[in-house]
Amino acid sequence: MRSFDGRKITDEDLAKIKEYAAGIEEPFGIPVRFVFLDAEEYGLSSPVLSGEKLYVAGIVDKKPYADAAFGYAFEKLVLYAWSLGIGTTWIGGTMKREQFEKAAGLKEGEMMPCISPLGYPAARRSLKESLMRRGVGADSRLPAEKLFFDGSLDTPLSGQKKEEIANLTEMVRWAPSAVNKQPWRIILKDGAYHFYEKKDRGYVSDAAGDLQKIDVGIGLCHFVMGLEERGSVPGIVISDPGIPVTGDMEYIATVKE
Ligand SMILES: Cc1cc2nc3c(=O)[nH]c(=O)nc-3n(C[C@H](O)[C@H](O)[C@H](O)COP(=O)(O)O)c2cc1C
């Protein structure tokens, strides 16, 4: 959502979001801090947004797995906001990063990979939103056969195994990702789902970490929340199964029902 109607978030909605943010947990034991920033007070804006009055910035210590933890935790906030009718956009590029970092009080050893506006959607999309969506192909996604595999990358998940998790694959497919690259790949082996990052060039920086690892954290969040919705209590571990993968792929984490 990049076009907002210009209204401020109500005090009641903001209180709910802040309370939810304070209780967010993620699987890697790396806390994500959320800072709420008034656009006018700090003179903040983004060239792809219109009508927004408030932002949330996420801050995390720079350490291994900070990116995936960030993706997971920030996405929980995004989904919760939408449950209140509040629109968001993950923004990792189209902003004046230094201004947001300063306003958020970023400290040494921390990073602020992304921010998001928080606002009520406008009745119509702005032209810049429509252009942005078209530019990144935001309304389409890769088919499940290119993302979910059975035992090895040679075999797309199919048949009953595919059917059993059909709604979970949809939840992962439609997750947001930087430039809509959808860099998550999942291999089912011995009843466990192993999540990998399929890397493109140009998504790693000192200031924002690895945006595609953040994406995998987002996909993981959707998958796990889908399992929870089914009544499962999924476990998430870091335990590389050693399945041969291509050189542009990196193992991230495993989900067990
Ligand atoms: C980590 C991350 C960074 C993103 N950065 C930007 C950004 O800088 N500017 C922007 O307009 N959209 C950004 N997006 C939004 C994606 O372009 C968007 O999620 C994708 O095109 C799919 O569209 P949808 O989320 O509306 O389905 C980002 C998304 C993610 C997950």
The ligand as a Gaussian input file, in Angstrom:
#p B3LYP/6-31G(d) Opt

LIG

0 1
 C       12.754000      -6.161000       2.250000
 C       11.844000      -5.378000       1.335000
 C       12.237000      -4.120000       0.866000
 C       11.374000      -3.376000       0.034000
 N       11.756000      -2.125000      -0.351000
 C       10.895000      -1.362000      -1.097000
 C       11.238000      -0.021000      -1.429000
 O       12.300000       0.487000      -1.087000
 N       10.329000       0.705000      -2.129000
 C        9.123000       0.190000      -2.506000
 O        8.347000       0.925000      -3.133000
 N        8.773000      -1.084000      -2.211000
 C        9.626000      -1.865000      -1.506000
 N        9.264000      -3.148000      -1.153000
 C        7.936000      -3.654000      -1.529000
 C        7.980000      -4.660000      -2.688000
 O        8.243000      -3.995000      -3.885000
 C        6.629000      -5.408000      -2.744000
 O        6.437000      -6.143000      -1.582000
 C        6.555000      -6.329000      -3.936000
 O        6.618000      -5.596000      -5.129000
 C        5.245000      -7.179000      -3.947000
 O        4.122000      -6.354000      -3.874000
 P        3.014000      -6.593000      -2.756000
 O        3.739000      -6.624000      -1.426000
 O        2.088000      -5.444000      -2.886000
 O        2.376000      -7.910000      -3.075000
 C       10.115000      -3.910000      -0.355000
 C        9.745000      -5.183000       0.116000
 C       10.583000      -5.895000       0.953000
 C       10.129000      -7.221000       1.482000

